[in-house]
Amino acid sequence: MGKGGFGLVFAVESKLQRFALKVLNVFKEADASMNAQKKKEYIEDLRKETIIHQELRHDYIVSYYNDFYIENEEKLIIEME
């Protein structure tokens, strides 16, 4: 569906529903100097933001439903409306 500075958005369709997946490349080469603890804190902060976003309901705001982090690929996946 689209591409941005942090990742890609894909249209997904199952037998029951249609939704979008946002795939964020959490760490770029410039972030290679971050230690494991800083990375963990950064991921926790990102996930807190997605939790807040999940609670927002407005006609002009995309709804977030769920997120999960793929640690070995350093990607955050967000399920959206």
C-alpha positions as CSV (number, residue, x, y, z in Angstrom):
1,M,0.0,0.0,0.0
2,G,2.8,2.4,0.8
3,K,6.3,3.1,2.0
4,G,7.6,5.6,4.5
5,G,10.8,6.6,6.3
6,F,10.4,3.9,8.9
7,G,8.9,1.0,7.0
8,L,6.1,-0.4,4.7
9,V,2.4,-0.8,4.9
10,F,0.7,-3.9,3.4
11,A,-2.9,-4.6,2.6
12,V,-4.0,-8.0,4.0
13,E,-7.1,-9.9,3.4
14,S,-8.4,-13.0,5.0
15,K,-11.7,-14.8,4.6
16,L,-13.2,-12.8,7.4
17,Q,-11.6,-9.3,7.2
18,R,-9.4,-6.8,5.5
19,F,-6.8,-4.8,7.3
20,A,-3.4,-3.2,7.0
21,L,0.0,-4.2,8.5
22,K,2.6,-1.6,9.1
23,V,6.1,-3.1,9.3
24,L,8.5,-0.7,11.1
25,N,12.2,-1.2,10.8
26,V,12.9,-0.2,14.3
27,F,16.7,0.2,14.2
28,K,18.6,1.6,11.3
29,E,22.4,1.4,10.8
30,A,22.8,4.7,12.6
31,D,21.4,3.1,15.7
32,A,24.0,0.3,15.7
33,S,25.7,2.0,18.7
34,M,22.7,1.4,21.0
35,N,23.3,-1.2,23.6
36,A,20.9,-3.9,24.4
37,Q,19.3,-2.1,27.3
38,K,18.7,1.1,25.3
39,K,17.1,-1.0,22.5
40,K,14.8,-2.7,24.9
41,E,13.7,0.6,26.4
42,Y,13.2,2.1,22.9
43,I,11.0,-0.9,21.9
44,E,9.0,-0.6,25.2
45,D,8.4,3.1,24.4
46,L,7.2,2.4,20.9
47,R,4.8,-0.3,22.2
48,K,3.4,2.1,24.8
49,E,2.6,4.5,22.0
50,T,0.8,1.8,20.0
51,I,-1.2,0.9,23.1
52,I,-2.3,4.6,23.5
53,H,-3.1,4.7,19.7
54,Q,-5.2,1.6,20.1
55,E,-7.5,3.5,22.4
56,L,-8.1,6.4,20.0
57,R,-11.3,6.4,18.1
58,H,-11.9,9.2,15.5
59,D,-13.0,9.3,11.9
60,Y,-9.7,10.9,10.8
61,I,-7.4,8.6,12.8
62,V,-6.4,5.2,11.6
63,S,-7.3,2.5,14.2
64,Y,-4.5,0.3,15.6
65,Y,-5.6,-3.1,16.8
66,N,-2.5,-5.0,17.8
67,D,1.3,-5.0,17.6
68,F,4.1,-7.5,17.9
69,Y,7.9,-7.3,17.8
70,I,10.1,-9.7,15.9
71,E,13.3,-9.4,17.9
72,N,15.7,-11.2,15.6
73,E,14.7,-9.0,12.7
74,E,14.2,-5.8,14.8
75,K,10.8,-5.2,13.3
76,L,7.6,-3.9,14.9
77,I,4.4,-5.1,13.2
78,I,1.3,-3.1,13.8
79,E,-2.2,-4.3,12.7
80,M,-4.3,-1.4,11.6
81,E,-7.7,-0.6,10.1
